Amino acid sequence: MRVKRIAKKTPELPESPEKVDLTLLDPLIEKYRNKNGITIPVLQGAQDIYGYIPREVFLRLSEELDLELSDLYGVATFYSQFRLAPVGKMIIKVCHGTACHVQNAGAITDALQEALKVEDGETTEDGLFTLESVACLGCCSLAPVMMIGDETFGKLTGNNAVKIIKELRLKEKN
């Protein structure tokens, strides 16, 4: 019996919502050119530049650094630290670890989804907030808890969480 080989396919990468300035990658490419074990640091560097990893960036990194596109995309989709779409100016992380879960973190997420009109993992239309459920923020004594940027908010209810978001939105407008 003969085994039929399956042709290698290029992964389907999401389209970028805006024009991407690929010249910003030049220093990153020069830093890692001809080095081994660079996939994760290169992706981290690209994300630091753009805030996410646009389609065109995958293609350029693959070409310039002689990395397989499928390897780059595989790593980027495996690790939750990498983003394939733009995120909001502020990322709201709602903890759903055990301590937060038993203290009704679901109610916080539900209230934020309703107030922001987004689902988990989505960004508001104005690009201000991205809502994410996370496994643990390491603040169990403050359960239930959410983080926005580097600031932690604990002992929350759905109403408290929405009030915090409204205050941040107001500050942003002023």
Secondary structure, DSSP 8 states (H G I E B T S, - for coil): ----------------SS---GGGGHHHHHHHTT-SS-HHHHHHHHHHHHSS--HHHHHHHHHHHT--HHHHHHHHHHSTT--SS---SEEEEEE-SHHHHHTTHHHHHHHHHHHHT--TT-B-TTSSEEEEEES--S-GGG-S-EEETTEEE-S--HHHHHHHHHHHHHHHH-
